[in-house]
Amino acid sequence: MKMLKFFGFCLLVMLSSCDSMKYLPVSLDYTPNLTFKPGPSTILIVNKFDINLLQNFTKRRIRAIKAGAIAAVNYAQTELQQLPNMKVINLVDTVDFKLNTDSIKVLALTNHADYVLTLDNFIPSIDLTELNNSFASYTSTVQIDFTLFENGGLNSKKLNAILNEPHSEMPNMGLIGNLILQPTVGGNKESVMLTAQHATKIALRDYLPYTITHTRAIYNEDWIQPATNEILANNYIKADTLLRPFLKDPINERAAKAAYQLAIVYEAQGRVEKAIKYAQISVDKFKTNYALILLDELKTE
């Protein structure tokens, strides 16, 4: 087993110079769709996610889940208390992460809170998103569910998000090798925490001014590399010109990759509708997880 892991590490080092993918940060600015009541307000944050139900998980994985959930609620506190006239009370136990069993009505009355924000669910994972003859790509994924209550619990609104972010790229070691080397939630606590913060921002997006930055994976094979270089240099018009001829490529996989890159070009320019159009073309021509994730996220932007 140790020899196999050592071989995998050596192969990873040898392949590290073969950049099959590059990465581009793409940012979009948003203004709130909803507002809290005018004047001074108090919002209470409590935990309604029972981590003790995760009995079948390893202690290491549970620690990573707990760290991610705590990072999420702390991030929510940081963001919400930047709103004008907003006081935030965070009752989440950051040591034991205990479930709060009090009713929303009691919590609101006891703490004189206008709003109560509950963390209801938190599910992180490290998922395989792309596999070819050379490499395997993984994403850090977080599903997070909040509920915002007002009027002592009489009114409520679900605030949910699912976020996929590029995590790592490994050499394709075959079935057994990939199983051994596949990154785990338990071994990637910092990645879980970071994705949790980003997912929290998306979940609260209706109430917060924010900027979303997606790290988009872009192809860097020889035939598409000139366009990739222009994208990385923010020369989007030139990249558009270089990519368009490949949309008619008789090889569907190449046409799909060109359409995927074009979708990223338009997203980077803030032209979301056109980005959706080309992401859909990419999926239709040759379905990949990169294009599916891009299309799904574009539809929520």
Order of alpha helices (4+ residues) and beta strands (2+ residues): alpha-beta-beta-alpha-beta-alpha-beta-beta-beta-alpha-alpha-beta-alpha-alpha-alpha-alpha-alpha
